[in-house]
């Protein structure tokens, strides 16, 4: 008898980090695999699934323009409840800290279905930062059966909350697995850059930066571009109107800033490889960029990924105009400061995380 496992993805980062697990599970003869896409992020999700050759069995297509968290959560919970009632999986796997992950955990609890949480144990200990991700992952963690923690620090966070030690497995982060799979494909950047200039890659999408913080970020980026004509800034703009409208209003007229649509996963890996450094509020980039030897200035005041900060390969700069400019300019002007952040060390694993997760699940089934 095979074990029916349902893997759930909703956003681009979830798909990236779940893809290696899906690929590994497809190779197991004891698994009957089903893939549920909530499509919390429609186009961004589809790009990643296509890159890895993954086709969902079920697609909820829940994305609506500028939707509220309350409406998204209620719709997801109702739809996922119906999926679980129909599919009746033996095990469900969810990833990270999205609204999708949290509602999957709650629905599994209602159905008494064992849940595996990939990338478990990340914490800032501030429920408002990042918002709503910190509470999403805390709730998911309270309801999960298996906690696949990316680092020892994440394990300690879970123990601090009272999680049973035997339920925590330190696996590394599957984002490194995905990065290595992608690198083998030798992706090429589809956007033409000026090869005589150093390229700075910029991304921003987090809700806590909406409004004045994001305006400060854009003004700092504009100032950097104007003060350094020997650089080119590539900014794939998130489709959320809270980001897109302001980015185009404040940055569209600068000659050495390229605003483009979100890059597909392969293109984005190529962009990171070509970047001199990266300015971003993304969590995944804090994990990926160190493995590529790229410094990251993080547009956040706190991070649930302190390992990279401690190793000196990423630095928190928040959304403060002066702080962003000061730190970015230092990386451009001071080679010793730059190379102190370029050591190519990633504290997030060696690309074997998916194998470890599958082995744990198999041991559970066999036992």
N, C-alpha and C positions, 0 to 999 in steps of 0.2 A: 504493500500500500504506500502510495506517495503522500508526501506532506504538502498541503496547499498553502503557499506563502503569497501574501499580497503585499507588494511594494507600492508605496504611495509617494507621489511627487506633485508639487504644485507650482514651484518657482524655479527659475534658472539655477540658483545655487543648490537647491535640493536635487535637481536632475543631475548636475555635475557630480555631486558627492554620492548619489545613489547609483549612478551608472556603473561604476566598477562592481558594486554588489550585485546588481541585476545581471551583468555579464558573467560573474562567477556563479551565480545561482543557476543560470541557464545551462551550465556545464554539469550540473548534478543530476544523476538519474533518480534520486530520491525526492526530488522537488517537482511539484506542479506549480509553476510560477504564473502569477497574474499581476498586471501592472495597472494601477489606477492613477490617472492624471486628473487633478482637480482644476488645473489651468488657472490657478490664482494669478499667474503671469502668463498670458496666452502666447504671444509671439516669442518672447524670450525663452519660455519653456520649450516650445516647438523646435527652436534652433538647436538646442542642446540635444534633445532626444534624436533629432535627425543626424547630428554629428556622430553620435554613438550607435546609430542604427537601431534605436529602441522605438517600438510601436506600442502605445498603450492599448490595453484590452478594454478599458473603460475610461471615458472622458466626460467629466462633469461640466466643463466649460463655464466656470462660475465667474469669470472676470466681467466686471461692469465698469464703465467709465467713472473714475473718481469715487468709487464705492466707499462706504464707511466701514470701519472695523466691525461694528455691531451687525450690519446687514450681511457682511461677508461671513462672519462667524456663524450666524443663525442658518444661513443657506448651506454652508459647508456641513454643519452638524447634521442637518436633516438629510442631505444627499448622501453623506457617508454612512449614516445609519441605514439607509435603504440598501446601499451597496453591501454592507456587511451582512444584512439580513438575507440578501440574495446569494452572495458568493460563499458565505460561511467558511472563511479561511481558518486554518489551524493556527497560523502565526501572521501577524502584520508587522511590517517594518516601516518606520517613518524616520525622517532625518531633520535634525536641526531645530530651529526655533521660530518657524513661521506660524501663521494662523492655521494653515493646513496641518502642520505637525500637531499643534495643540488640540484641534478638533478631532483628529484621528485618534489621539490618545483617549480623549473623553468618550468617543463613540466605542472604542474597544473596551473601555472600562464598563460601559453599559451592557455590552454584549459578552463580557467576561472572556475576551479573546486575548491571549498573550501578545504583548507588544515588545518589540525590540527598538530601542532608541539609538540611532546612529549619531555620533557627535554629541554625546551626553556629557553633562557636567560643566559646561561653560557658564561662568557667572561673573557679573560685575558687583553683585550685592546691592544694586540700586534698581528698584523696580521700574523707574522711569527712564532708565538709560542702559542699553538702547530700548526704545519704546516701539512696539509692544513686545519685542523679542525676549527680554529678560523674563517676563512673567510667562510667556509662551513656553519657554524651555523648563522653567520651574514646574509648571503644571504637568508638562509631558513627563518630566522626570519622576514626579510623584506617582504617576500611573503606569510607568514602564515596568516590564519584567526583567529585561536585559538592558544594561546600560553600557553601550560601546563607547567608552571614553577615549578621546584622542591623545590625552597626555596624563601623566601622573598627577599633575596639578588638578586636572578635571576630576580624576578619581578622588582626590582629597576633598574637593568641593562637595562631591556626592556623599562622602562619608560624614562630612560636617553636617549635612542635612539629615543624617540618620539612615541613609541607604545601606542595605545589607552588603557587606564587602564581597561575598561570593556572587552577588548579582552584577558586579562591576567588572568589566574586562577592558584593559587598556590595549587599544588596537592600533594607535596612530590614527591619522585622519585620512579618509578615503579621497580627499581632494588631491593628495599627492599621487595616489593610484591613477586618478583621472588625468592629472598633469602628465604623467609618464606615458599613458596610453595616447594622449593627444600629441605629445612630442614625437612619437614614432610615426605619426602621420605627416610630419614636417609641414605644418600649416604655413600658408603665405598670407601676408596682410594685403587685403584688396584695395586699400587706400594708398595713394601715392604720396610719399613724404619727401621733404627736402633733405636729401642725404648729407648736405653740408651743415645741417643744424642738429643740435641735440634735441631729442624729442622727450617731452614730459607727458606722461599719460595721466589723465584726470578722470575720475568717476565719482558720482555722488547720487545717492538714492534714499538715504534713511529719513524716516519721518521726523526724527528729532532735529534734523537740519532744515526742515521746511520753514519758509518765511524768512525772517531777518538773518538767521545763521547762514542760509544758502546765499542770500544776497551778499553777505560779507565774503563768503568763499569766492563768489564770482568776481567781486571787485578786486580781491587779492590776485586771482588768476589773471585778470585784465592788466593789473599793475605790473605783474611779473613779465607778461608778454611785451608790454610797452617798454619796460626797462631793459629787456634782454632781446635784442633783435637777432641774436645768434641761436635762439631756441625756437622750437615749434611745439605748440601744445595741442595734443589730440584729445578731444573730449567727446566720447560716445555718450549721447544725452539720453537719460532714462525717459521713457514716454509719459510718466506721470506729469500732468500739467503743472504741479507744484515745482517741478524741476525744469521741465522743457520750456515753459513760457518765460521763466526768469532767465534761464541760460541764454536763450536767443535774444531776449531784450538787452541783456548786459554785455554779451560777448560776441554777438554776430558780426560786429563791424571792425573787429581787430584782425589785421591781415595775417598774423602768425598764430592764430587760433583756428583749429579745424573743428567745427561742430558737426557731428555725424549721427546717424541713427545708431542704436545699440549694435555692437558687433556680435556676430555669431561666435560660438566658443572657440573655434579654430582661429578665426581672425584675432580674437582677443588674446589668445596665447601668443600669437605672432607679435601683436602689439606690445605685450609685456616684455617679450624677448628683445625688442628693438628699443624699448624705452631707456632713457638715461636714469630716470627715477620715476616714481609713481606718487600721485596725490589722490587719496581715496578715503571714503568712509566705509568701504566694503570689509566684511569680515573675511571672506574667502581670499581676497587679495593679500591680506596680512599673512595668510598661510602659503599661498602660491609664490608670491614674489621672492621671499627669502630663498626658496629652492632654486630660483632662477638668478640669484645674486643681484636683485634689484632693491634698492632702498625704498621704503614707503613712509610718506608723511600721512598720518592717519587723521582725518577730519572729525575726530571725536575726542571728548574729554576723558573717557574711560574706555577700556577694552576688556573683553572677556578672554582675550588671547594674550596674556601678559608674557608668555614665554619668549615671543619674538622681541618684545620691548626689552626684556632683561638681557637678551643676546645682542641688543643694539642694532638690529636690522630693520626695525620699524620705530617710529617716534610719534607720539601723540602731539598734535598741534591744535586740535579743536577747530572751531569756526572763527577764531579771532583773526581779524585782518592782518594785524602787525605780526602775530606769531607765525602765520602761514608764510608771509613774505620773508621774514627773517630766516626761517629754517630752510626754505627753498633756495634763497639766495646763497646761503652758506654752502649748500650742496653744489651749487653752480660755480662758486668762486673758490672754495677751499677743497683741494683734492684730498688732503688728509682726512677731513671730515667725511668726504664722500666715500673714500675707500675703507674707512672704519665701519661703514654700514654695508659694505660689499664683501661678505665672507662666504656667501653661498651655503650657509648652514640653515637647515630647516629643522625645528624641534618637533615637527608634526608627522614623522614617520618615514618609511623607506619604500612605500608603494605596495606593501603586503597587507594592508588593513582589511581589504575585502576578503582575502583568504582567511584571516583570523575570524572574521564575523561568521562566515559560512561554516567554519570548523566548529565554532561554539554552538551554532544552531543544530548541526549534525549530531554533535555529542548529546545534545538535549533529546533529540528524537530517538537516537539509538538507545540511550539509557532509559 
